[in-house]
Amino acid sequence: MPCLRADDPLSLLRPSAMITSPDNPKLRYLRRLSDSKAFRAHEGRVVLEGLRLVEAALAAGALPALVLVSAELLATERGHGLRERLQTAGAALLETSPALFRATADTATPQGLLAAFPIPQPPPPERPSLVLVLDGWRDPGNLGTALRAAAAAGVDLALLTAGTVDPWHPRALRAGMGAQFVLPLEAAAPEQVAARLQGLDLWIAEASGERVHTAVDWTRPAAILVGGEAEGASGASLSLPHQTVRIAMPGAMESLNAATAAAVLLFEALRQRAAAG
């Protein structure tokens, strides 16, 4: 079972228990983890909701400190199998009614599974060759979508600049579909970004960028910086030595969603690198 502090609110849990009161301290603990970035940072834990997200975290080797399941889910074959897997791993498993589970969950139509996992810290390679910089992103769903694309494209490191939304926000986690458990993430102040990108070509995505994305040599070690939807790249980022890149769009639209733009650039880099062997 994951190690717990002596004063940890989960330290007195039995391996399996039934919760019947909405005022149960364990339910309040889960709600607070979901709602508060500061509390997540203090506890070093994050709440995952739903079968696919929890299964993705388990597949990445993470073990939950606490699992809340609905009696409705446990009645299914998939839920029963997951229960056996979690109990074998030593996770503290709490059961509750479907109504009480819905009152605790973050989504409107929950699947019946919540789990508190330690915040993972996948280590980046010593010399990353492809870095995604997310600069001032405010929408957690967009952030999670970009992280999912980055993990799929084989990005070595994602840097999140000051002002970027918490990657452990519930909406970011749902959109990321487990990406946060396999992709190295680092929060970086403006003065840290330059140091972290040493030895990499920095390309900043702009609608009027000087180079079309298919004409960039992405086989070189590179960092791709995509600014937030509203303001684009920050002044601090634009002050770094860089070149600008635009995505070829012969159709009627002038721009793309930021997460979509990041995915297009990353998969062009992947395509070129695969072709180069």
C-alpha positions as CSV (number, residue, x, y, z in Angstrom):
1,M,0.0,0.0,0.0
2,P,1.3,3.5,-0.7
3,C,3.1,5.0,2.2
4,L,1.0,7.3,4.4
5,R,2.1,9.9,6.9
6,A,1.2,9.4,10.6
7,D,-1.1,12.4,10.4
8,D,-2.5,11.5,7.0
9,P,-6.3,11.7,6.8
10,L,-6.3,8.3,5.0
11,S,-4.0,6.5,7.5
12,L,-6.9,5.0,9.5
13,L,-8.7,3.5,6.6
14,R,-9.5,-0.2,6.6
15,P,-8.8,-2.1,3.4
16,S,-12.5,-2.0,2.6
17,A,-15.3,0.1,4.1
18,M,-18.8,1.4,3.4
19,I,-19.6,5.1,3.6
20,T,-23.1,6.2,4.3
21,S,-22.8,9.8,5.4
22,P,-22.2,12.8,3.0
23,D,-20.3,14.4,5.9
24,N,-17.7,11.6,6.0
25,P,-14.2,13.2,6.3
26,K,-12.9,11.0,3.5
27,L,-15.5,12.3,1.1
28,R,-14.7,15.9,2.2
29,Y,-11.0,15.1,1.6
30,L,-11.7,13.9,-2.0
31,R,-13.8,17.0,-2.8
32,R,-11.1,19.3,-1.5
33,L,-8.5,17.6,-3.6
34,S,-10.7,18.1,-6.7
35,D,-11.5,21.7,-5.9
36,S,-8.2,23.2,-4.6
37,K,-4.9,23.5,-6.5
38,A,-3.2,24.6,-3.2
39,F,-4.5,21.5,-1.4
40,R,-3.4,19.2,-4.2
41,A,0.1,20.7,-3.9
42,H,0.1,20.4,-0.1
43,E,-1.0,16.8,-0.1
44,G,1.0,15.7,-3.2
45,R,-2.1,14.0,-4.5
46,V,-4.7,14.3,-7.2
47,V,-8.2,12.8,-7.8
48,L,-8.8,10.9,-10.9
49,E,-12.4,10.1,-12.0
50,G,-13.6,7.4,-14.3
51,L,-12.6,3.9,-15.4
52,R,-10.4,4.8,-18.3
53,L,-8.4,7.5,-16.4
54,V,-7.8,5.3,-13.4
55,E,-6.9,2.4,-15.5
56,A,-4.4,4.6,-17.4
57,A,-2.8,5.6,-14.2
58,L,-2.5,2.0,-13.0
59,A,-1.0,1.1,-16.4
60,A,1.6,3.8,-15.8
61,G,2.6,2.1,-12.6
62,A,0.9,4.4,-10.2
63,L,-0.9,3.1,-7.1
64,P,-3.8,4.9,-5.4
65,A,-3.9,5.8,-1.8
66,L,-7.7,5.8,-1.7
67,V,-10.4,4.5,-4.0
68,L,-14.1,5.4,-3.8
69,V,-16.5,3.2,-5.8
70,S,-20.2,3.2,-6.3
71,A,-22.1,0.0,-5.4
72,E,-23.6,0.3,-8.9
73,L,-20.1,-0.1,-10.5
74,L,-19.1,-3.0,-8.3
75,A,-22.2,-4.9,-9.7
76,T,-20.6,-4.9,-13.2
77,E,-18.0,-7.4,-14.4
78,R,-15.5,-4.6,-15.2
79,G,-16.0,-3.0,-11.7
80,H,-15.6,-6.4,-10.0
81,G,-12.3,-7.0,-11.8
82,L,-11.0,-3.6,-11.0
83,R,-11.9,-4.1,-7.3
84,E,-9.9,-7.3,-7.2
85,R,-7.0,-5.6,-8.9
86,L,-7.0,-2.7,-6.5
87,Q,-7.4,-4.8,-3.4
88,T,-4.5,-7.0,-4.5
89,A,-2.4,-3.8,-4.8
90,G,-3.3,-2.9,-1.2
91,A,-5.4,0.2,-2.0
92,A,-7.9,1.4,0.6
93,L,-11.3,0.8,-1.0
94,L,-14.4,2.7,0.1
95,E,-17.9,1.8,-1.2
96,T,-20.9,4.1,-1.2
97,S,-24.4,4.4,-2.7
98,P,-24.8,5.7,-6.3
99,A,-26.6,8.9,-4.9
100,L,-23.8,9.7,-2.5
101,F,-21.2,9.0,-5.1
102,R,-22.9,11.5,-7.5
103,A,-22.8,14.1,-4.8
104,T,-19.1,13.6,-4.4
105,A,-18.0,13.3,-8.1
106,D,-17.0,16.3,-10.3
107,T,-18.8,15.1,-13.4
108,A,-22.6,15.3,-14.2
109,T,-22.9,11.6,-15.1
110,P,-20.1,9.8,-13.1
111,Q,-19.1,6.2,-13.9
112,G,-18.8,5.3,-10.2
113,L,-15.0,5.5,-9.6
114,L,-12.8,8.1,-7.9
115,A,-9.2,7.5,-6.8
116,A,-6.6,9.6,-5.0
117,F,-3.2,9.1,-6.6
118,P,0.2,10.5,-5.7
119,I,1.1,13.3,-8.1
120,P,3.5,11.5,-10.5
121,Q,6.9,13.0,-11.4
122,P,8.1,11.2,-14.6
123,P,11.8,12.3,-15.1
124,P,12.7,13.9,-18.4
125,P,15.7,12.8,-20.3
126,E,19.0,14.5,-19.5
127,R,19.1,16.1,-23.0
128,P,15.5,16.4,-24.4
129,S,15.3,16.7,-28.1
130,L,11.6,17.7,-28.4
131,V,10.0,20.0,-25.8
132,L,6.5,21.6,-25.8
133,V,6.2,24.9,-24.1
134,L,2.7,25.9,-23.1
135,D,2.7,29.6,-22.4
136,G,-0.1,31.2,-20.4
137,W,-2.8,28.6,-21.2
138,R,-6.0,29.3,-19.2
139,D,-8.4,26.6,-20.3
140,P,-7.8,23.3,-18.5
141,G,-9.5,21.2,-21.2
142,N,-7.3,22.7,-23.9
143,L,-4.2,22.1,-21.7
144,G,-5.1,18.4,-21.1
145,T,-5.8,17.9,-24.8
146,A,-2.4,19.4,-25.7
147,L,-0.6,17.2,-23.1
148,R,-2.4,14.1,-24.6
149,A,-1.1,15.0,-28.0
150,A,2.4,15.6,-26.7
151,A,2.5,12.2,-24.9
152,A,1.2,10.5,-28.1
153,A,3.9,12.3,-30.3
154,G,6.8,11.3,-28.0
155,V,7.6,14.7,-26.5
156,D,10.4,14.5,-24.0
157,L,9.2,17.4,-21.7
158,A,6.3,19.8,-21.4
159,L,7.1,23.2,-19.8
160,L,4.3,25.2,-18.3
161,T,5.1,28.9,-18.0
162,A,3.8,31.2,-15.2
163,G,0.0,31.8,-15.6
164,T,-0.7,28.4,-17.2
165,V,-3.6,26.5,-15.5
166,D,-2.9,23.6,-13.2
167,P,-2.3,20.4,-15.2
168,W,-4.0,18.5,-12.3
169,H,-7.3,20.4,-12.6
170,P,-10.1,17.8,-13.0
171,R,-10.9,19.0,-16.5
172,A,-7.3,18.9,-17.6
173,L,-7.0,15.4,-16.2
174,R,-10.1,14.2,-18.1
175,A,-8.8,15.7,-21.4
176,G,-5.3,14.4,-20.8
177,M,-6.6,10.8,-20.5
178,G,-3.5,9.7,-18.5
179,A,-0.9,11.8,-20.3
180,Q,0.1,13.5,-17.0
181,F,1.2,10.2,-15.7
182,V,3.7,9.4,-18.5
183,L,4.8,12.9,-19.8
184,P,7.4,14.8,-17.8
185,L,5.9,18.2,-16.7
186,E,7.7,21.2,-15.3
187,A,6.5,24.6,-14.2
188,A,8.9,27.2,-15.3
189,A,9.3,30.9,-14.4
190,P,10.3,33.1,-17.3
191,E,14.0,33.1,-16.3
192,Q,14.0,29.3,-16.1
193,V,12.6,28.8,-19.6
194,A,15.8,30.0,-21.4
195,A,18.0,27.7,-19.3
196,R,15.8,24.7,-19.9
197,L,15.8,25.2,-23.6
198,Q,19.6,25.5,-24.1
199,G,20.8,23.6,-27.1
200,L,17.3,23.6,-28.7
201,D,15.9,25.6,-31.6
202,L,13.0,27.6,-30.2
203,W,10.0,27.9,-32.6
204,I,7.1,30.1,-31.5
205,A,3.8,29.4,-33.2
206,E,2.2,32.5,-34.8
207,A,-0.6,32.9,-37.4
208,S,1.8,35.0,-39.4
209,G,5.0,33.0,-38.7
210,E,8.0,33.4,-40.9
211,R,8.2,29.7,-41.8
212,V,5.5,27.3,-42.8
213,H,5.5,24.3,-40.4
214,T,6.3,21.7,-43.1
215,A,9.4,23.7,-44.1
216,V,11.0,23.6,-40.7
217,D,13.7,21.0,-40.1
218,W,12.2,19.2,-37.1
219,T,14.9,16.6,-37.1
220,R,17.0,19.0,-35.1
221,P,16.6,19.3,-31.3
222,A,13.7,21.7,-31.0
223,A,11.2,23.4,-28.6
224,I,7.8,24.4,-29.8
225,L,6.1,27.2,-27.9
226,V,2.4,27.7,-28.2
227,G,0.8,30.7,-26.5
228,G,-2.6,30.8,-24.9
229,E,-5.8,31.3,-26.9
230,A,-6.5,34.9,-25.8
231,E,-3.0,36.6,-25.7
232,G,-0.6,34.3,-27.6
233,A,3.0,34.1,-26.6
234,S,4.0,36.3,-23.6
235,G,6.5,39.1,-23.8
236,A,9.0,37.1,-21.8
237,S,8.9,34.3,-24.3
238,L,9.1,36.6,-27.3
239,S,12.3,38.1,-25.8
240,L,14.0,34.7,-26.1
241,P,16.1,33.9,-29.2
242,H,13.5,32.3,-31.5
243,Q,12.0,31.8,-34.9
244,T,8.3,31.9,-35.7
245,V,6.4,29.1,-37.4
246,R,2.9,29.1,-39.0
247,I,0.7,26.2,-39.9
248,A,-0.3,26.0,-43.6
249,M,-4.0,26.5,-43.8
250,P,-5.3,26.8,-47.4
251,G,-8.9,26.7,-46.2
252,A,-11.2,29.4,-45.1
253,M,-10.2,29.6,-41.4
254,E,-7.5,32.0,-40.2
255,S,-6.5,30.1,-37.0
256,L,-6.8,26.9,-35.0
257,N,-7.6,26.0,-31.5
258,A,-4.3,26.2,-29.5
259,A,-4.4,22.5,-28.6
260,T,-5.1,21.6,-32.2
261,A,-2.2,23.8,-33.4
262,A,0.2,22.2,-30.9
263,A,-0.8,18.7,-32.1
264,V,-0.3,19.6,-35.8
265,L,3.2,20.9,-35.1
266,L,4.2,18.0,-32.9
267,F,3.0,15.4,-35.4
268,E,4.9,17.1,-38.2
269,A,8.0,16.8,-36.1
270,L,7.2,13.2,-35.5
271,R,6.6,12.5,-39.2
272,Q,10.0,14.1,-40.2
273,R,11.9,12.2,-37.4
274,A,10.3,8.9,-38.3
275,A,11.2,9.5,-42.0
276,A,14.7,10.3,-41.1
277,G,15.0,7.1,-39.0
